[in-house]
Amino acid sequence: MTAIWPAVAGFAGTLWASRAGQGRARFEAWQKRQLDRWLARDLPRVAFYADAPRRLHDLPVIDKAMVMARFQDFNRGGITAEQGWQAFAGPGRIGAVSIGASTGTSGNRMLYAVTPEEQARWVGTMLAKTVPGFLWQPERVAVILPQASALYDSAGRTRRLKLQFFDLGQGVESWADRLAAFAPTCVIAPPRVLRRLAELPLPLSPRRLYSGAETLDPIDRAVIEARFSLPLGQIYMATEGLFAVTCPQGRLHLAEDSVHFEFLPVGDGLVTPLITGFRRRFQIMARYRMNDLLRLSPHACPCGSPLRVVEEVVGRMDDSFTFDRADGTAVLVTPDVLRNAVLDAARDITDFRIWREARDGLVLILPPEVPAPSAQAARAALQAQTARRGLAVTVSLRRAPLGFDPGRKLRRVENRWPAGGGQPALPSASNSLP
């Protein structure tokens, strides 16, 4: 593995920082020291923060649009977005810096730039959180994603760890035999892909399974865990960084050993995070507003880790719907409410879509094979959920095959209303720099 020592430091540092038994107060003191050092040393090295205050809460809240509009001001190399896209379409590098991009689920793609040292440290961190025992028990890790990432390039070059990337864009059937021949001990893939693998007659017997890159729905979890006789873990990750990984007790822990989180309440016990990656030194992002909805757990984990627990990654803010009551008040309806209404109404529904296509209209799409009583029960449940909130929303039923699409992330609840999308306003947490 190239840059072995940063990888070792990432592996050991992650295990040490999140070790069981130290207590939350002691961890927070450690995190504050790391964050303060980063704010003093690394923050001012990019143009956007050159004259910024060195206290986190005095910094402006930023988002994807701002970062992409001024990409050169957020990285130490002064790399422009145009240069980044050119590199991404070509060699994937500018000098020693690796350039990658998000898949663009929301319609706007995000660039990232990482150095070899950061890349190696990230690999070490991932190993510590997903396969910490690989030093004693060799692992073969299959990573199945829509596009390759520079972050994985150097991960499979040790005697104790073999990693293979499988391109989801090529379709599962094109590499299914190669996956079986690799005989992975660990599989990391979007939940729709894991479910597809569970439904195919492949001789796979992994020791670990992790879903990532999409929201994990209960109907997919049940099928996957039943097929493989394993608990399904989660990796909550985006272009902006690694945010949470499931522990051996099955709880999803925030990656607070490398990311500082602030949380903005959005109602119904949900929050949306602001993230500050205090391990990133080349491309700097502080108080970056994510587009995700989380439900945090109030309880510590039995594993003893001091890292906070996420009860559920509910979905995306732009797939939440804001409807207006007759009196003009706005009501936020989140994806989990709609998903649970369908699943609780009819247990024989194993796939569905809920689209908003009008100001006051939802469409429930079900496969043709779903029995009519179940379909009507699910439609009625959605109608009741909106009526319970005082909303005059019409729910219509549509029948259509819901096939596996390897080229598109699965979003069972999706906002397709063109008139502004009905996207809820995000909570205010504003500061600004000129």
C-alpha positions as CSV (number, residue, x, y, z in Angstrom):
1,M,0.0,0.0,0.0
2,T,1.3,3.4,-0.9
3,A,1.7,6.0,1.9
4,I,1.6,3.2,4.4
5,W,2.2,5.3,7.5
6,P,-0.8,7.6,7.1
7,A,-2.9,4.5,6.7
8,V,-1.5,3.0,9.8
9,A,-2.0,6.3,11.7
10,G,-5.6,6.4,10.4
11,F,-6.3,2.8,11.5
12,A,-4.6,3.1,14.9
13,G,-5.9,6.6,15.6
14,T,-9.5,5.7,14.8
15,L,-9.4,2.7,17.1
16,W,-7.8,4.8,19.9
17,A,-10.1,7.8,19.6
18,S,-13.3,5.7,19.6
19,R,-12.2,3.1,22.2
20,A,-14.7,1.8,24.6
21,G,-14.9,3.0,28.2
22,Q,-13.3,6.4,28.0
23,G,-16.6,8.3,28.4
24,R,-18.2,11.0,26.4
25,A,-16.7,14.0,28.3
26,R,-13.1,12.7,27.8
27,F,-13.8,12.1,24.1
28,E,-15.2,15.6,23.6
29,A,-12.1,17.1,25.2
30,W,-9.9,15.2,22.8
31,Q,-12.1,16.2,19.8
32,K,-12.0,19.9,20.9
33,R,-8.1,19.8,20.9
34,Q,-8.0,18.3,17.4
35,L,-10.6,20.8,16.1
36,D,-8.8,23.8,17.6
37,R,-5.5,22.8,16.1
38,W,-7.1,22.3,12.7
39,L,-8.8,25.7,12.9
40,A,-5.5,27.4,13.7
41,R,-3.3,25.4,11.3
42,D,-5.3,24.3,8.3
43,L,-8.3,26.6,8.0
44,P,-6.4,29.7,7.0
45,R,-4.4,27.9,4.3
46,V,-7.2,28.2,1.7
47,A,-8.4,31.5,0.3
48,F,-12.0,31.3,1.5
49,Y,-10.9,31.2,5.1
50,A,-7.8,33.3,4.9
51,D,-9.3,36.1,7.0
52,A,-11.9,34.1,8.8
53,P,-12.2,33.9,12.6
54,R,-10.6,30.9,14.3
55,R,-13.7,30.0,16.3
56,L,-16.0,27.4,14.7
57,H,-19.3,29.0,15.6
58,D,-18.1,32.3,14.1
59,L,-17.6,30.7,10.6
60,P,-20.2,31.0,7.9
61,V,-22.5,28.1,7.0
62,I,-21.6,26.9,3.5
63,D,-23.3,24.5,1.1
64,K,-22.7,22.6,-2.2
65,A,-23.6,25.6,-4.4
66,M,-21.1,27.9,-2.6
67,V,-18.3,25.3,-2.7
68,M,-18.7,24.6,-6.4
69,A,-19.0,28.3,-7.3
70,R,-15.7,29.1,-5.5
71,F,-14.0,25.7,-5.6
72,Q,-10.5,27.2,-6.0
73,D,-11.0,29.1,-2.8
74,F,-11.7,25.9,-0.8
75,N,-8.5,23.9,-1.8
76,R,-4.9,24.6,-1.1
77,G,-3.9,24.0,-4.7
78,G,-6.2,26.7,-6.1
79,I,-7.7,24.1,-8.4
80,T,-10.7,25.6,-10.2
81,A,-14.0,23.7,-10.8
82,E,-13.2,23.7,-14.5
83,Q,-9.8,22.2,-14.0
84,G,-11.3,19.7,-11.6
85,W,-13.9,18.5,-14.1
86,Q,-11.3,18.2,-16.8
87,A,-9.2,16.1,-14.6
88,F,-12.1,14.0,-13.5
89,A,-13.0,13.3,-17.2
90,G,-9.4,12.4,-17.9
91,P,-6.7,11.0,-15.6
92,G,-8.5,11.7,-12.4
93,R,-5.5,13.6,-11.0
94,I,-3.9,17.0,-11.0
95,G,-0.3,16.2,-10.1
96,A,-0.5,14.0,-7.0
97,V,-4.0,15.2,-6.1
98,S,-6.8,12.8,-6.8
99,I,-10.0,14.3,-8.2
100,G,-13.4,12.6,-7.8
101,A,-17.1,13.6,-8.0
102,S,-20.4,12.6,-6.6
103,T,-23.0,10.7,-8.7
104,G,-25.3,13.7,-8.8
105,T,-28.5,12.3,-7.4
106,S,-29.8,15.7,-6.6
107,G,-28.9,17.0,-10.1
108,N,-25.8,18.9,-8.9
109,R,-22.5,17.0,-8.8
110,M,-19.9,17.8,-6.2
111,L,-16.1,17.6,-6.7
112,Y,-13.6,16.5,-4.1
113,A,-9.8,16.7,-4.1
114,V,-7.6,14.5,-1.9
115,T,-3.9,14.1,-1.5
116,P,-2.2,10.6,-1.3
117,E,-1.7,11.1,2.5
118,E,-5.4,11.9,3.0
119,Q,-6.3,9.0,0.8
120,A,-4.2,6.6,2.8
121,R,-5.5,7.9,6.1
122,W,-9.1,7.5,4.9
123,V,-8.4,3.8,4.0
124,G,-7.0,3.2,7.5
125,T,-10.1,4.8,9.0
126,M,-12.4,2.7,6.9
127,L,-10.6,-0.5,7.8
128,A,-10.7,0.3,11.5
129,K,-14.5,0.8,11.4
130,T,-15.5,-2.0,9.1
131,V,-12.9,-4.9,9.2
132,P,-10.7,-4.1,12.3
133,G,-9.6,-7.7,12.5
134,F,-8.1,-8.0,9.1
135,L,-4.6,-8.0,10.6
136,W,-5.4,-11.4,12.2
137,Q,-8.0,-12.7,9.7
138,P,-7.5,-11.9,6.0
139,E,-10.3,-10.1,4.3
140,R,-11.6,-10.0,0.7
141,V,-13.7,-6.8,0.4
142,A,-16.0,-6.3,-2.6
143,V,-17.0,-2.6,-3.1
144,I,-20.0,-2.2,-5.4
145,L,-20.7,1.4,-6.4
146,P,-21.9,3.4,-9.4
147,Q,-18.4,4.7,-10.1
148,A,-14.8,4.0,-8.9
149,S,-13.3,6.3,-6.4
150,A,-9.7,7.4,-6.0
151,L,-10.1,6.6,-2.3
152,Y,-10.2,2.9,-3.0
153,D,-7.2,2.8,-5.4
154,S,-4.6,1.8,-2.9
155,A,-6.7,-0.2,-0.5
156,G,-6.2,-3.7,-1.9
157,R,-2.5,-3.9,-1.9
158,T,-1.6,-5.8,1.2
159,R,-1.2,-9.5,1.9
160,R,-3.9,-9.4,4.6
161,L,-6.5,-7.4,2.6
162,K,-7.8,-7.8,-1.0
163,L,-10.2,-5.3,-2.4
164,Q,-12.0,-5.4,-5.7
165,F,-14.3,-2.8,-7.1
166,F,-17.3,-3.8,-9.1
167,D,-18.9,-1.1,-11.4
168,L,-22.6,-0.9,-10.7
169,G,-23.1,1.0,-14.0
170,Q,-22.2,-2.1,-16.0
171,G,-25.1,-4.1,-14.4
172,V,-24.9,-6.8,-11.8
173,E,-25.1,-9.7,-14.3
174,S,-22.0,-8.5,-16.1
175,W,-19.7,-9.2,-13.1
176,A,-21.8,-11.6,-11.0
177,D,-19.6,-14.6,-11.8
178,R,-16.4,-12.6,-11.1
179,L,-17.9,-11.5,-7.7
180,A,-18.7,-15.1,-6.9
181,A,-15.1,-16.2,-7.9
182,F,-13.7,-13.5,-5.6
183,A,-15.6,-15.0,-2.7
184,P,-15.8,-11.8,-0.7
185,T,-15.7,-12.0,3.1
186,C,-17.2,-8.4,3.2
187,V,-19.5,-6.8,0.7
188,I,-20.2,-3.0,0.6
189,A,-23.0,-1.9,-1.7
190,P,-26.2,0.1,-2.0
191,P,-29.1,-1.7,-0.4
192,R,-30.9,-2.3,-3.8
193,V,-27.8,-4.1,-5.0
194,L,-27.5,-6.2,-1.9
195,R,-31.2,-7.1,-2.4
196,R,-30.5,-8.0,-6.0
197,L,-27.6,-10.2,-5.0
198,A,-29.9,-11.8,-2.4
199,E,-32.4,-12.7,-5.1
200,L,-29.8,-14.2,-7.5
201,P,-28.6,-17.8,-7.2
202,L,-25.0,-16.8,-6.4
203,P,-22.8,-18.9,-4.0
204,L,-21.9,-15.9,-1.8
205,S,-21.1,-16.4,1.9
206,P,-19.7,-13.2,3.3
207,R,-18.9,-12.6,7.0
208,R,-20.0,-9.0,6.9
209,L,-22.4,-6.9,4.9
210,Y,-22.6,-3.1,4.7
211,S,-25.2,-1.0,2.9
212,G,-24.2,2.5,1.8
213,A,-24.9,5.3,-0.7
214,E,-28.7,5.0,-0.4
215,T,-31.3,5.1,2.3
216,L,-31.8,1.7,3.8
217,D,-35.5,0.7,3.9
218,P,-36.9,-2.0,6.2
219,I,-38.2,-4.1,3.3
220,D,-34.8,-4.4,1.8
221,R,-33.1,-5.1,5.1
222,A,-35.4,-8.0,5.8
223,V,-34.7,-9.7,2.4
224,I,-31.0,-9.2,2.6
225,E,-30.6,-10.5,6.2
226,A,-32.8,-13.5,5.6
227,R,-30.8,-14.5,2.5
228,F,-27.3,-14.2,4.0
229,S,-28.2,-15.0,7.7
230,L,-26.2,-11.9,8.7
231,P,-27.0,-8.6,10.4
232,L,-26.8,-5.8,7.8
233,G,-24.5,-2.9,8.8
234,Q,-24.6,0.6,7.4
235,I,-22.0,3.0,6.1
236,Y,-23.3,6.5,6.0
237,M,-21.0,8.3,3.6
238,A,-21.1,11.0,0.9
239,T,-18.8,13.0,-1.3
240,E,-18.2,15.3,1.7
241,G,-16.8,12.5,3.8
242,L,-17.4,9.4,6.0
243,F,-20.1,10.2,8.6
244,A,-21.1,7.0,10.4
245,V,-20.5,3.2,10.5
246,T,-22.4,0.5,12.3
247,C,-20.6,-1.1,15.3
248,P,-20.6,-4.8,16.2
249,Q,-23.8,-4.2,18.3
250,G,-25.6,-3.0,15.3
251,R,-25.8,0.7,16.2
252,L,-24.8,3.4,13.7
253,H,-22.1,5.6,15.2
254,L,-21.2,9.0,14.0
255,A,-17.5,9.3,12.8
256,E,-16.8,12.0,15.3
257,D,-13.2,11.0,15.4
258,S,-12.7,12.9,12.1
259,V,-15.8,15.0,11.7
260,H,-17.4,17.6,14.0
261,F,-21.2,17.7,13.8
262,E,-23.6,20.4,14.6
263,F,-27.4,19.7,14.3
264,L,-30.2,21.9,13.1
265,P,-33.7,20.8,14.2
266,V,-36.3,20.4,11.4
267,G,-39.3,19.1,13.4
268,D,-40.6,15.7,14.5
269,G,-37.4,14.9,16.3
270,L,-35.3,15.1,13.1
271,V,-32.1,17.1,12.5
272,T,-30.0,18.0,9.5
273,P,-26.2,18.2,10.1
274,L,-23.5,20.8,9.6
275,I,-20.2,19.0,9.2
276,T,-16.6,20.1,9.7
277,G,-14.0,17.6,8.6
278,F,-11.1,18.3,10.9
279,R,-8.9,15.6,9.3
280,R,-9.0,17.1,5.8
281,R,-6.1,19.4,5.0
282,F,-6.2,20.0,1.3
283,Q,-9.9,20.7,0.5
284,I,-11.3,22.5,3.5
285,M,-15.0,22.5,4.5
286,A,-16.2,23.9,7.8
287,R,-19.8,24.1,8.8
288,Y,-21.0,22.5,5.6
289,R,-24.7,22.0,5.4
290,M,-25.7,18.5,4.5
291,N,-29.0,17.7,2.8
292,D,-29.8,14.7,5.0
293,L,-32.4,14.1,7.7
294,L,-31.2,12.1,10.8
295,R,-32.9,10.9,13.9
296,L,-30.4,10.8,16.7
297,S,-30.6,8.3,19.5
298,P,-30.7,9.6,23.1
299,H,-29.0,6.5,24.4
300,A,-25.4,5.4,24.6
301,C,-24.5,2.2,22.8
302,P,-23.8,-1.1,24.7
303,C,-20.5,-1.4,22.8
304,G,-19.1,1.4,25.1
305,S,-18.0,3.7,22.3
306,P,-18.2,7.4,23.1
307,L,-19.4,8.2,19.6
308,R,-23.0,9.3,19.3
309,V,-25.6,6.9,17.8
310,V,-27.8,7.7,14.8
311,E,-31.1,5.9,15.2
312,E,-32.0,6.4,11.6
313,V,-30.9,8.1,8.4
314,V,-34.4,9.1,7.3
315,G,-33.6,10.5,3.8
316,R,-33.0,13.7,2.0
317,M,-34.4,17.1,2.8
318,D,-35.4,17.6,-0.9
319,D,-37.4,14.4,-0.7
320,S,-39.4,15.7,2.2
321,F,-42.6,17.5,1.2
322,T,-43.9,20.8,2.5
323,F,-47.7,21.2,2.0
324,D,-49.9,24.2,3.0
325,R,-52.9,23.9,5.2
326,A,-56.0,25.9,4.4
327,D,-54.9,28.5,7.0
328,G,-51.6,29.0,5.2
329,T,-49.4,27.2,7.7
330,A,-46.7,24.9,6.2
331,V,-46.4,21.3,7.2
332,L,-43.3,19.2,6.7
333,V,-43.9,15.5,5.8
334,T,-40.7,13.5,5.8
335,P,-39.9,10.3,3.8
336,D,-40.0,7.9,6.8
337,V,-43.6,8.9,7.6
338,L,-44.7,8.0,4.0
339,R,-42.6,4.8,3.8
340,N,-43.9,3.5,7.1
341,A,-47.5,4.2,6.2
342,V,-47.2,2.0,3.1
343,L,-45.3,-0.8,4.9
344,D,-47.6,-0.9,7.9
345,A,-50.7,-1.0,5.8
346,A,-49.9,-4.1,3.7
347,R,-47.1,-6.5,4.6
348,D,-47.1,-8.1,1.2
349,I,-45.9,-4.9,-0.5
350,T,-42.1,-5.4,-1.1
351,D,-41.5,-2.5,-3.4
352,F,-43.1,0.9,-4.1
353,R,-42.5,4.5,-5.1
354,I,-44.1,7.6,-3.7
355,W,-43.8,10.7,-6.0
356,R,-45.0,14.2,-5.5
357,E,-46.1,15.4,-8.9
358,A,-48.4,18.3,-8.0
359,R,-48.8,21.0,-5.3
360,D,-51.4,18.9,-3.4
361,G,-51.0,15.5,-5.0
362,L,-49.0,12.3,-4.3
363,V,-48.8,9.2,-6.5
364,L,-48.3,5.8,-5.1
365,I,-46.7,3.4,-7.6
366,L,-47.0,-0.3,-7.1
367,P,-46.1,-3.3,-9.2
368,P,-49.0,-5.0,-11.0
369,E,-48.7,-8.2,-8.9
370,V,-49.6,-6.4,-5.7
371,P,-53.2,-7.5,-4.8
372,A,-55.9,-4.9,-5.2
373,P,-56.9,-4.9,-1.5
374,S,-53.3,-4.3,-0.4
375,A,-52.8,-1.5,-2.9
376,Q,-56.0,0.2,-1.8
377,A,-55.0,-0.2,1.9
378,A,-51.6,1.5,1.2
379,R,-53.2,4.3,-0.7
380,A,-55.7,4.9,2.1
381,A,-52.9,4.8,4.7
382,L,-51.1,7.6,2.8
383,Q,-54.3,9.6,2.5
384,A,-54.9,9.2,6.2
385,Q,-51.4,10.3,7.1
386,T,-51.9,13.6,5.3
387,A,-55.4,14.1,6.5
388,R,-54.2,13.6,10.1
389,R,-52.0,16.6,9.6
390,G,-54.8,18.8,8.4
391,L,-53.8,18.6,4.7
392,A,-56.0,18.4,1.7
393,V,-53.7,16.1,-0.3
394,T,-55.0,13.7,-3.0
395,V,-53.2,10.3,-3.2
396,S,-53.6,8.5,-6.5
397,L,-52.6,4.9,-7.3
398,R,-50.6,3.9,-10.3
399,R,-49.5,0.5,-11.5
400,A,-46.1,0.0,-13.1
401,P,-43.2,-2.5,-13.1
402,L,-40.5,-1.5,-10.7
403,G,-37.4,-3.0,-12.2
404,F,-33.8,-2.9,-11.0
405,D,-32.0,0.2,-12.5
406,P,-28.3,0.0,-12.1
407,G,-27.7,3.5,-13.4
408,R,-29.9,5.4,-10.8
409,K,-29.9,5.6,-7.1
410,L,-33.0,4.2,-5.5
411,R,-35.3,6.8,-4.0
412,R,-38.6,5.3,-3.1
413,V,-39.9,8.7,-1.9
414,E,-39.1,11.4,-4.4
415,N,-40.1,15.0,-5.1
416,R,-41.0,15.4,-8.8
417,W,-43.1,18.5,-8.6
418,P,-41.5,20.9,-11.1
419,A,-42.9,24.1,-9.6
420,G,-40.1,24.7,-7.2
421,G,-40.1,21.2,-6.0
422,G,-41.9,22.0,-2.8
423,Q,-38.6,21.6,-1.0
424,P,-38.8,22.7,2.6
425,A,-36.8,25.7,3.7
426,L,-33.7,24.6,5.6
427,P,-33.3,25.9,9.2
428,S,-31.4,29.1,9.5
429,A,-27.8,29.0,10.8
430,S,-26.4,31.9,8.9
431,N,-23.1,33.7,9.1
432,S,-21.4,35.1,6.0
433,L,-18.0,36.1,4.7
434,P,-17.6,38.6,1.9
